[in-house]
Amino acid sequence: MGEEKHDGLAVPGHIILAHELPFTIGGLRVHPSTRQVESNGRRETLEPRVMQVFVALGRARGGIVTRDELIDWCWEGRVVGEDAINRAISRLRQVAADIGGGTFGVETITKVGYRLVQESSDAQPAKAGGEETSKSFDRRHAVAALGAAVVGTGVLGAVWLKPWRHRPDTEAVELVRLGDLAQRASRPDQTRQAVTYFERAVRVDPKYGAGWGALALSYTHSLDGFSEAQLASLPGRIRSAASRALELDPDNADAQLALACIKPYFRNWSELEPELKRIRDQYPEHWLANGRLAILYYQVGRLIEGAELHLGVIGRDPTIPGPYAFAAMALSKSGRIQDADALLKEASDRWPANPFIWYARYDHLLFSGRPASATALIMDPEARPSGMNDSEVQPLLRLARAVESLRAADRDIAVRDQIDAAKVDVRSIAFAAPVFALLGRPDLTFASLDRYLLNRGMFGSPSPIGPYTRRYTDNLYGPAMQFLRNDPRLAELTKAIRLDAYWRRAGMKSPLGQA
């Protein structure tokens, strides 16, 4: 390609898109003046600020651009929050992974800034202003396109597409993109669909490390919802996929996170926390690295710390439902009702039929003293998740009305509903235990928790707790449980499941107010 002459109107240290010449990075042609990027016949238009950030990184020709420099050049020195820069970087990573085909990426240099890197030394260096550079790019570190998955949400898995010597098959890249989109929906059916996409991706391209990492992480979402016998083979599949990803790319964040998440949080809090923190610190913009650490914090009563991590995810990428629900419920349990209201209002406006958001709204209203509003939510057919049947609606309706009416007969019916649900699935106790407290039945609260967390007592049916069994303790910290905090049975329970040991090691007081 011939040299392009600059129009002479560009200002060093300031980016006016109309005066910036096209440049190439990896397999992508960038046209700042029209805000368009193109590759292999595909073309997309970027937001003005995103294109300015792209130009700033392109001008550096592989060098590092600090956050302060980005603010000076792209926001004209105005005071802007970190979220604004994070959103622009996240969008560029999506471009790199999608239309850019993984031929380049944006690398985060922790506590320093960002730089563009390319797939290999054979790739064409970034060109700005028509001038080629001979400076090489460091390809040892991965650069990524952050995709979101739901935690199931979410949630849930994130995809980090990184430059490497092997150029992935375009069909495999597209399948991983589709899997990423499916996981963002925070719906169980879409999470299963995402696994299918990732499995197809690695069949199409067995050397695609990002595909193997995404597959390993997506398998971890399936660790919830299976019997102990069914769980037996799943950890091996996770380890196999993660090991393959790390063989191809030792810096694969998804694979590292997948391996860390094979063990459940339950009773492994102290062991898992440093590894999850390491991964989160190494990949600070990986949404699920933040999310998994946040969920651990919820289990040990560090609700606000967990919510702050999920709120940071929302600030960087507000397109994933799961973090809204998790953060809102943590805020609700912490007494920050208005903050939870606002977050759930934003989420329900974005995803009016998402079941994860809907159940979070219901729980929030019920446990924050607004059972009439919970009833109104249930009675609104337009607000319900699609496919929600009457057998799901009626117990929730009876519960909300029982809390509102305080009539003994209504409470008895609601209690019976929860007991019946626990007989079908012991995992429903995570919701039922605080409901029993709300309905004035602390005896059932402790009996059900004994079954759920210790598999003992007379409540329900025996449910063995194996090495991979998931049990959750965030239900201990909500407002319905606050009246039981002086009950000696609660101290006995936290000791039996070794939560008190975690609190001592962490040097923190019991969040339940126990001595």
C-alpha positions in Angstrom: 0.0 0.0 0.0 1.3 3.4 -0.9 2.2 6.1 1.6 -0.7 8.3 2.5 -0.1 12.0 3.0 -1.5 13.6 6.1 -3.8 16.6 5.6 -1.7 18.6 8.1 -4.7 19.5 10.3 -4.3 16.8 13.0 -3.2 18.2 16.3 -0.6 16.2 18.4 -2.1 15.2 21.7 -5.7 15.9 20.5 -7.8 13.7 18.2 -10.1 15.2 15.7 -11.5 12.3 13.7 -12.1 14.3 10.6 -8.4 14.9 10.2 -7.1 11.4 11.0 -6.0 9.1 8.2 -6.9 5.4 7.8 -4.6 2.8 9.4 -4.4 -0.9 9.5 -4.1 -3.2 12.6 -4.0 -6.9 12.2 -6.6 -7.8 9.6 -8.7 -4.6 10.2 -8.7 -1.4 8.2 -9.7 1.6 10.3 -11.2 4.8 8.9 -11.3 7.4 11.7 -13.0 10.1 9.6 -16.1 8.0 8.9 -15.8 6.0 12.2 -15.8 2.8 10.3 -13.8 -0.4 10.5 -13.7 -3.1 7.8 -12.4 -6.6 7.2 -13.2 -9.2 4.6 -16.1 -7.3 3.3 -17.6 -6.6 6.7 -18.0 -3.1 8.0 -19.0 -1.6 11.3 -19.4 2.0 12.6 -18.0 2.8 16.0 -19.1 5.4 18.5 -17.0 8.6 18.2 -15.3 8.2 21.6 -14.5 4.6 20.9 -12.9 5.6 17.6 -10.9 8.3 19.3 -9.5 5.8 21.8 -8.7 3.5 18.9 -6.8 6.2 17.1 -4.9 7.1 20.3 -3.7 3.5 20.6 -2.9 3.3 16.9 -0.8 6.5 17.1 1.3 4.8 19.8 2.3 2.1 17.4 2.4 -0.6 20.0 3.5 1.6 22.8 1.6 2.1 26.0 -1.0 4.8 26.3 -1.9 5.8 29.9 -5.4 6.4 31.1 -4.5 10.1 31.8 -3.3 10.4 28.2 -6.6 8.9 26.9 -8.5 11.4 29.0 -6.4 14.3 27.6 -6.6 13.2 24.0 -10.1 11.8 23.8 -12.1 13.6 26.5 -10.1 16.9 26.2 -9.0 16.7 29.8 -12.5 16.7 31.2 -13.1 14.7 34.4 -14.5 11.3 33.5 -15.0 8.2 35.5 -13.0 5.0 34.9 -16.2 3.4 33.6 -16.1 5.6 30.5 -12.6 4.4 29.5 -13.4 0.8 30.4 -16.5 0.8 28.1 -14.4 2.1 25.2 -11.7 -0.5 25.8 -14.3 -3.3 26.1 -15.9 -2.2 22.8 -12.5 -2.3 21.1 -11.9 -5.8 22.4 -15.3 -6.8 20.9 -14.2 -5.4 17.6 -10.9 -7.2 17.8 -12.5 -10.5 18.5 -15.4 -10.2 16.1 -14.8 -8.3 12.8 -11.0 -8.3 13.6 -11.0 -12.1 13.7 -8.6 -12.2 16.7 -5.7 -10.8 14.6 -5.1 -8.1 17.2 -6.2 -7.0 20.6 -5.9 -4.4 23.4 -3.6 -5.4 26.2 -4.0 -4.0 29.7 -0.8 -3.1 31.4 -2.0 -3.2 35.0 -1.8 0.2 36.7 -0.1 1.7 33.6 -2.3 1.8 30.6 -3.1 0.0 27.3 -1.5 -0.9 24.0 -2.4 -2.6 20.7 -0.8 -6.0 20.0 -1.0 -8.1 16.9 -1.2 -11.8 16.3 2.3 -12.6 15.2 5.5 -11.0 13.9 4.3 -11.8 10.4 1.2 -9.6 10.8 1.3 -6.1 9.5 2.2 -3.6 12.2 -0.3 -0.9 13.1 0.0 2.1 10.9 -1.1 5.6 11.8 -1.0 8.6 9.5 0.2 6.2 6.7 3.6 5.7 8.4 4.8 2.2 9.0 6.6 1.3 12.2 9.3 -1.3 12.7 8.7 -1.6 16.4 7.7 -5.2 17.4 4.8 -6.1 19.5 5.0 -8.2 22.6 3.0 -11.3 21.9 3.6 -13.2 25.1 0.7 -11.7 26.9 -2.9 -12.2 25.8 -5.2 -9.6 24.8 -8.7 -10.0 24.9 -12.2 -9.5 23.9 -14.3 -9.7 27.0 -17.4 -11.7 26.3 -19.9 -12.3 28.9 -21.6 -15.2 30.0 -24.1 -15.6 32.5 -23.6 -16.7 35.7 -26.2 -18.4 36.0 -26.6 -16.9 35.8 -23.6 -16.3 35.1 -23.5 -16.6 34.9 -22.2 -17.9 33.1 -18.8 -17.6 31.2 -16.5 -15.1 29.8 -14.5 -15.4 26.6 -11.0 -14.0 26.2 -9.8 -14.1 22.7 -6.0 -13.6 22.5 -3.5 -13.2 19.8 -1.3 -16.2 19.3 0.6 -17.9 16.5 -2.3 -20.1 15.4 -4.9 -18.0 13.6 -8.3 -19.5 14.5 -10.8 -20.8 12.0 -13.4 -18.1 11.3 -16.3 -20.6 11.8 -14.9 -21.4 15.3 -14.5 -17.7 16.1 -18.2 -17.2 15.1 -19.3 -20.1 17.2 -17.5 -18.8 20.3 -19.1 -15.4 19.6 -22.5 -17.0 19.5 -21.8 -18.9 22.7 -20.8 -15.7 24.4 -24.0 -14.0 23.3 -26.1 -17.0 24.5 -24.4 -16.9 28.0 -25.0 -13.2 28.3 -28.8 -13.8 28.4 -28.6 -15.2 32.0 -31.1 -17.9 31.1 -30.5 -21.7 31.8 -31.6 -22.7 28.4 -29.2 -20.3 26.8 -26.4 -21.5 29.0 -26.9 -25.0 27.7 -26.9 -23.6 24.2 -23.7 -21.9 24.8 -22.0 -25.1 25.8 -23.1 -26.6 22.5 -21.6 -23.7 20.6 -18.3 -24.0 22.4 -18.2 -27.8 21.8 -18.7 -27.2 18.1 -16.0 -24.5 18.0 -13.3 -26.8 19.3 -14.4 -29.6 17.0 -14.1 -27.2 14.1 -10.7 -25.9 15.3 -9.0 -28.1 17.9 -6.1 -25.6 18.2 -8.4 -22.7 19.2 -7.3 -22.0 22.8 -10.0 -19.4 23.5 -12.6 -22.0 22.4 -11.3 -24.6 24.9 -11.1 -22.0 27.7 -14.7 -20.9 27.0 -15.8 -24.5 27.0 -14.1 -25.3 30.3 -15.7 -22.2 32.0 -19.1 -23.0 30.6 -18.9 -26.5 32.0 -18.5 -25.0 35.5 -22.0 -23.4 35.2 -23.3 -27.0 35.0 -22.0 -27.9 38.4 -25.2 -26.6 39.8 -28.2 -28.7 39.2 -26.9 -32.2 39.0 -27.0 -35.1 41.5 -23.7 -36.3 43.0 -23.6 -39.3 40.6 -24.1 -37.0 37.6 -21.4 -34.7 38.9 -18.8 -37.4 38.9 -17.7 -37.0 35.3 -18.1 -33.2 35.0 -14.9 -32.1 36.9 -12.8 -34.3 34.6 -14.3 -32.7 31.5 -13.6 -29.2 33.0 -10.0 -30.2 33.7 -9.5 -31.7 30.3 -10.8 -28.6 28.4 -8.9 -26.2 30.7 -5.7 -28.2 30.3 -6.0 -28.1 26.5 -6.6 -24.4 26.6 -3.6 -23.8 28.8 -1.4 -25.9 26.5 -2.3 -23.7 23.6 -2.3 -20.4 25.6 -0.7 -20.5 29.1 -2.3 -17.1 29.8 -5.9 -18.3 29.2 -8.0 -16.6 31.9 -11.1 -18.7 31.3 -9.2 -21.9 31.8 -7.6 -20.7 35.0 -10.9 -19.6 36.4 -12.6 -22.8 35.4 -10.0 -24.9 37.3 -10.4 -22.7 40.4 -14.2 -23.1 40.3 -14.4 -26.9 40.2 -14.6 -27.0 44.0 -17.7 -25.4 45.5 -17.5 -22.3 47.6 -19.1 -24.1 50.5 -16.5 -24.9 53.2 -13.7 -24.0 50.7 -14.0 -20.2 51.2 -10.5 -19.7 52.7 -8.9 -22.0 50.1 -10.6 -20.4 47.1 -10.4 -16.8 48.0 -6.7 -16.2 47.3 -6.9 -18.0 44.0 -9.9 -16.1 42.8 -8.3 -12.8 43.9 -5.1 -13.7 42.0 -7.1 -14.3 38.8 -9.2 -11.2 39.3 -6.0 -9.1 39.9 -4.3 -10.6 36.9 -7.3 -10.0 34.6 -9.1 -7.1 36.2 -11.6 -6.6 33.4 -12.6 -10.2 33.1 -16.2 -10.0 34.2 -16.6 -13.5 35.5 -13.3 -13.3 37.5 -14.9 -10.4 39.3 -18.3 -12.1 39.5 -17.0 -15.4 41.0 -15.0 -13.5 43.7 -18.1 -11.4 44.4 -20.2 -14.6 44.9 -17.7 -16.0 47.3 -17.9 -12.7 49.3 -21.7 -13.0 49.4 -21.4 -16.5 50.9 -19.3 -15.3 53.8 -21.3 -12.1 54.5 -19.1 -9.6 52.8 -22.1 -8.3 50.9 -21.0 -4.8 50.1 -17.5 -5.9 48.8 -19.2 -8.4 46.5 -21.7 -5.8 45.3 -18.9 -3.4 44.5 -17.3 -6.0 42.3 -20.5 -6.6 40.4 -21.2 -2.9 40.1 -17.8 -2.5 38.6 -18.7 -5.2 36.0 -21.9 -3.3 35.2 -19.9 -0.1 34.8 -17.6 -1.7 32.3 -20.2 -3.7 30.4 -23.9 -3.0 31.2 -25.2 -5.6 28.8 -25.2 -8.7 31.2 -28.3 -9.3 33.4 -26.6 -11.4 36.0 -24.5 -8.8 37.8 -27.5 -6.5 38.2 -29.5 -9.2 40.1 -26.5 -10.3 42.3 -25.6 -6.7 43.2 -29.2 -5.7 43.8 -29.8 -8.6 46.2 -26.6 -7.9 48.1 -27.6 -4.2 48.5 -31.1 -5.2 49.5 -29.8 -7.6 52.3 -27.5 -4.8 53.4 -30.4 -2.4 53.9 -29.6 -0.2 50.9 -33.2 -0.5 49.6 -33.2 2.5 47.3 -30.0 1.5 45.6 -31.4 -2.0 45.0 -34.7 -0.5 43.7 -32.8 1.7 41.2 -30.6 -1.1 40.0 -33.5 -3.5 39.5 -35.5 -0.8 37.8 -32.7 -0.3 35.3 -32.3 -4.1 34.8 -36.0 -4.7 34.3 -36.2 -1.9 31.8 -33.4 -3.5 29.8 -34.6 -7.1 30.2 -38.4 -7.1 31.0 -38.8 -10.9 30.6 -35.5 -12.1 32.1 -36.3 -14.7 34.8 -33.2 -14.0 36.9 -34.1 -10.3 37.1 -37.8 -11.1 37.8 -37.1 -13.4 40.7 -34.6 -10.9 42.1 -37.3 -8.2 42.0 -39.8 -10.5 43.7 -37.3 -11.5 46.5 -36.3 -7.9 47.0 -39.9 -6.7 47.4 -40.9 -9.6 49.6 -38.0 -9.3 52.1 -37.8 -5.5 52.2 -41.3 -5.3 53.7 -43.3 -4.7 50.5 -45.4 -7.9 50.1 -48.2 -6.0 48.4 -45.8 -4.8 45.7 -44.5 -8.4 45.3 -48.2 -9.5 44.8 -48.7 -6.8 42.2 -45.5 -8.0 40.4 -46.8 -11.5 40.2 -50.3 -10.4 39.1 -48.9 -8.5 36.2 -48.8 -11.0 33.3 -46.8 -8.6 31.2 -44.0 -8.5 33.8 -43.6 -12.3 34.2 -40.9 -14.2 32.4 -42.1 -15.9 29.3 -43.1 -19.5 29.8 -43.7 -19.1 33.6 -46.6 -21.5 34.3 -49.3 -21.4 36.9 -47.6 -24.0 39.1 -44.8 -21.6 39.6 -46.9 -18.5 40.0 -49.4 -19.7 42.6 -47.0 -20.6 45.5 -45.2 -17.2 45.1 -48.6 -15.5 45.1 -49.7 -17.3 48.2 -46.5 -16.5 49.9 -46.7 -12.7 49.2 -50.3 -12.6 50.4 -49.5 -14.6 53.5 -46.7 -12.1 54.4 -49.1 -9.2 53.7 -52.2 -10.6 55.6 -50.4 -12.1 58.6 -53.3 -14.5 58.9 -52.4 -17.9 60.4 -54.3 -19.9 57.8 -52.4 -18.1 55.0 -49.1 -18.6 56.7 -49.7 -22.3 57.1 -50.5 -22.7 53.4 -47.3 -20.8 52.5 -45.3 -22.9 54.9 -46.7 -26.1 53.4 -45.7 -24.8 49.9 -42.1 -24.4 51.0 -42.0 -27.8 52.7 -43.4 -29.5 49.6 -40.8 -27.7 47.3 -38.0 -28.9 49.6 -39.2 -32.5 49.3 -38.8 -32.2 45.5 -35.5 -30.4 45.5 -33.3 -29.8 48.6 -31.8 -26.8 46.9 -35.0 -24.9 47.3 -34.2 -24.6 51.0 -31.8 -21.8 50.1 -35.0 -19.7 49.5 -37.3 -21.5 52.0 -35.1 -21.0 55.1 -35.4 -17.2 55.3 -39.1 -17.5 54.2 -39.8 -19.7 57.3 -38.2 -17.0 59.4 -40.3 -14.3 57.7 -43.4 -16.4 58.4 -42.5 -16.7 62.1 -41.3 -20.3 62.0 -37.7 -20.3 63.1 -37.9 -23.9 64.1 -38.3 -24.8 60.4 -35.6 -22.3 59.4 -33.0 -24.2 61.5 -34.4 -27.6 60.7 -34.3 -26.9 57.0 -30.8 -25.4 57.2 -29.6 -28.5 59.1 -30.7 -30.6 56.2 -29.4 -28.3 53.5 -26.0 -27.5 54.9 -25.3 -30.5 57.1 -27.6 -33.3 55.8 -28.9 -34.0 59.3 -32.1 -33.9 61.2 -35.7 -34.8 60.4 -36.5 -32.2 57.8 -37.1 -33.5 54.3 -35.1 -36.4 52.9 -31.4 -37.2 53.2 -29.3 -35.4 50.6 -25.6 -36.4 50.7 -23.1 -33.6 50.4 -20.1 -34.7 48.3 -16.9 -33.0 47.3 -18.6 -31.2 44.4 -22.0 -30.5 45.9 -23.0 -26.8 45.7 -24.5 -25.3 48.9 -25.0 -21.5 49.4 -24.9 -19.5 52.6 -25.8 -16.0 51.4 -29.3 -16.7 52.7 -28.0 -16.3 56.3 -27.5 -12.6 56.0 -30.9 -11.1 54.9 -33.3 -9.1 56.9 -35.6 -12.1 57.6 -32.7 -13.7 59.5 -31.7 -10.7 61.7 -34.2 -11.7 64.4 -32.5 -15.0 64.8 -29.0 -13.7 65.2 -29.0 -14.2 69.0 -30.4 -17.7 68.7 -27.7 -20.2 69.8 -28.7 -22.5 67.0 -27.3 -20.0 64.5 -23.9 -19.9 66.2 -23.8 -23.7 66.3 -24.7 -23.9 62.6 -21.9 -21.4 61.5 -19.4 -23.3 63.6 -20.5 -26.7 62.2 -20.1 -25.5 58.6 -16.8 -23.7 59.4 -17.9 -20.2 58.6 -16.7 -19.0 61.9 -13.3 -20.4 61.1 -13.2 -18.4 57.8 -14.1 -15.2 59.7 -11.3 -15.8 62.2 -8.8 -16.3 59.4 -10.0 -13.3 57.6 -9.7 -11.2 60.8 -13.3 -10.0 60.6 -16.1 -10.0 63.0 -19.1 -12.2 62.4 -21.5 -10.4 60.0 -24.2 -12.1 61.9 -23.3 -10.1 65.0 -22.2 -13.2 67.0 -19.5 -12.9 69.6 
